[in-house]
Structures are given as structure tokens and as C-alpha cells.
Amino acid sequence: MAGVAHLVEPDKFLAITPHWVPLAPQVILVTGVCELAGAVALVTKPLRWWAGVALAAYALCVWPANFKHAIDGIDLPYLGSSWLYHGPRLALQPVIIWWALYCADVTDWPWRR
């Protein structure tokens, strides 16, 4: 859903993109395509490992936008603007990164398969 949102409502993502990101509108378009491609690749066995690595890297790279969203208190539809949303969202970003790697069999930590 987030990948589609990047393509359909890029202005919402532009609002939370840090000022130092070059070519921000194009980056938002590319990240939307990457999210969709990553989701498809994650369910295909030959591409799963690469998709997990790419989605984990992606989640790491968009973390600054999450911080900007929180610190600047930017209101976006369907997302909370309070720290009840932002606090857990920022704290759980490493879990999202791990989850992408775990789902792609890049890591089996902390559970051995």
C-alpha cells in the first residue's frame, strides 16, 4: 500500500522528505516503484534474498523521513501526528529492517530454522 501511495500521492511524501535529499520528487517516485518491486520479488523464490536485502536497505534509507515527520509534526492523512504514533514508529524501524531480512532468509536470528 505504501508503494502505491508513493505513486498516487507523492506530495504527502514530499512533505516529510528531508531538504537535503536531491531530486526529491523523483526519489519519491523511485521509492514507490522499489517498494512494489520489492514486494513482488519477496514472494518469488529466486529473488527473495535480494528483495530482503533491498527492502532492509530501503527501510534504513527512509528512516530520516520518519524523523522529519516526527520532529516537524507534519500532519498526514491516515497517520497520527502525535508521539503515540511517532515514538513506536521510530523505535520499531530496526525491527522492520530485521523483518525484511528474516522474511527473505537473509538471517535466522534469533530463531534458528
TAZIHU-V336895 format. One record per residue. RES is the residue in one small letter. OMEGA is omega in radians with two decimals (NA if undefined). Layout:
RES & OMEGA
RES & OMEGA
This chain:
m & -3.14
a & 3.11
g & 3.10
v & 3.14
a & 3.09
h & -3.09
l & -3.06
v & -3.10
e & -3.08
p & -3.13
d & 3.11
k & -3.14
f & 3.08
l & -3.14
a & -3.10
i & 3.13
t & 3.12
p & -3.07
h & -3.08
w & 3.11
v & 3.14
p & 3.09
l & -3.02
a & 3.13
p & 3.12
q & 3.11
v & 3.12
i & 3.09
l & -3.13
v & -3.14
t & 3.07
g & 3.10
v & 3.13
c & 3.11
e & 3.14
l & 3.12
a & 3.11
g & 3.12
a & 3.12
v & -3.11
a & -3.13
l & -3.14
v & 3.07
t & -3.03
k & -3.09
p & -3.08
l & -3.00
r & -3.09
w & -3.13
w & 3.12
a & 3.12
g & 3.11
v & -3.12
a & -3.14
l & 3.07
a & 3.10
a & 3.11
y & -3.13
a & 3.08
l & -3.09
c & -3.13
v & 3.14
w & 3.10
p & 3.10
a & 3.10
n & 3.10
f & 3.12
k & 3.11
h & -3.10
a & -3.03
i & -3.13
d & 3.11
g & -3.09
i & 3.12
d & 3.05
l & 3.11
p & 3.06
y & 3.09
l & 3.11
g & 3.09
s & 3.13
s & 3.11
w & 3.03
l & 3.02
y & -3.00
h & -3.12
g & 3.10
p & -3.12
r & 3.13
l & -3.12
a & -3.08
l & 3.12
q & 3.06
p & 3.09
v & 3.10
i & 3.10
i & 3.11
w & -3.09
w & 3.11
a & -3.14
l & -3.14
y & -3.13
c & -3.12
a & -3.12
d & 3.04
v & 3.08
t & 3.02
d & 3.11
w & 0.03
p & -3.14
w & 3.08
r & -3.11
r & NA
